[in-house]
């Protein structure tokens, strides 16, 4: 049975595909959910996250960009950006415990990204969480 962590990883995959130019998000997310065995409650959870990120993408990107210091937003890797977008959405727009959100993002970064990414993602999400 899929967990919320599995659902979040699927959301990152959907956001990555979208950012890579594959804009048929509805078709892609169903394929990704099926591949990762995301069903029922976890599928609903993932759908809500994808919808929330997409509906608030301009605000989310502005929040991320405003916290960057000596870094160009366009230089952020696509997987890092997907994790940041999901984490920022959850911090800014949901009631999920902020420590859980940041921990989930860090764990995904450790698994899916380059070695320096977890520190970068942690620092940025922490700034967004604190409103710095």
N, C-alpha and C positions, 0 to 999 in steps of 0.2 A: 504494500500500500504506500502510495506517495505521501510525502510529508510536505509541510509548508516550505521547508528548505528546497525540496525537489521542485515545488511550484515556482519558487523565486528563481531558481536556476533556469527553468523553462522561460520565465518572463525575460530574463537577461538574454536568452537565445533569441526570443522574438524581437526584443529591442535592438540587438546586434544586427539581425537580418534587416530590420527596417532601416537602420543607420547605414547599412551596406548598399542601400539602394533598392531593396526588395520591398516595394511599398504595398504589396497585396498582403497586408498584415493579417487579415481574417483567414485567408487560406493557409498562410505560413504557421500561424499560431496553432491551428488545429492539427497540422502535421507534427509540429514540435510537441504538443501535448500528448498526442498518440504515441510518439516515439519514446517519450519519457514516462508514459503510463500515468499521466495526470488526468484524474477523473473526479466526478462528483464534487464534493466540497472543495477539494484542492483546485479543481478546474475553475470553479466559481471564484475562488480566492485569486487565482492567477488572472482570470479575465478582468476582475475588478482592478487589479494592479496595472495590467496593460492599458485598460481604458483610462484609468486615472493618469498614468504617465502621458499618454497621447493627448488627452484633453488639456493637460497643464504643461505641455512640453516647453512652450516659450517661457513660462514663469520658472520652470525647473532649470532650464539652461541659463537663465538670467541669474538665478540663485547660485548656481555652480560657478559661473563666470565671474560673479562679483566677489567670490571668495578666493579666486586664484591670485597668487602673488608671484610675479616673475615667471609666469607660465601662460602660454597661448592656448586658449580653449581648443582650437583646431588641432593642436598637437597631442591631445589626449587620445589614447588608443580606443578603438571601438568597443572592446570588451570592458575596459575601464569605464568608459563613458556610459555604457549600458548599466553597469553596477551603480555608478554615481547617480544616474537618473532615477533608478529604482529606489535607492536609499534616500535621495533627496525628496522624492515624492512621498515616501512613507513618513519621513520626519516632518515634512511641512503640511501634509494633507490627511494623515491618518492618526488614530489614537494608539497605534502599536507602540509598545515600550521602546523608547529610543535606544537603550542599551542592546536590546534584541536586534533592532534594525542594523545598528552599526556592527554588531558581532556577525550577523548573517552576511553582511557586505564584505567584511574582512575574510571570512571563511571562503566565500566565493572567489575573492581576489587571490587568496593563497592557492586555490585550486586552478583557476582559469587564467591568471594573468602573470606578467613578468615579476621577478623577485622584488622590485622596488614598488610595485603597485599597492600592496596592502598598506604600507606606511602612508603613501600619497592619499589613498582613498580614506583611510582612517582620519588623517588630519583634516581633510576637506569636509567630510561628513560631521566631524566634531565641531568645526567652525560653523557649519550650517545649523547644527543642533543648538549651539550656544548663541546663535544670532550674531556672531562676530563678523 
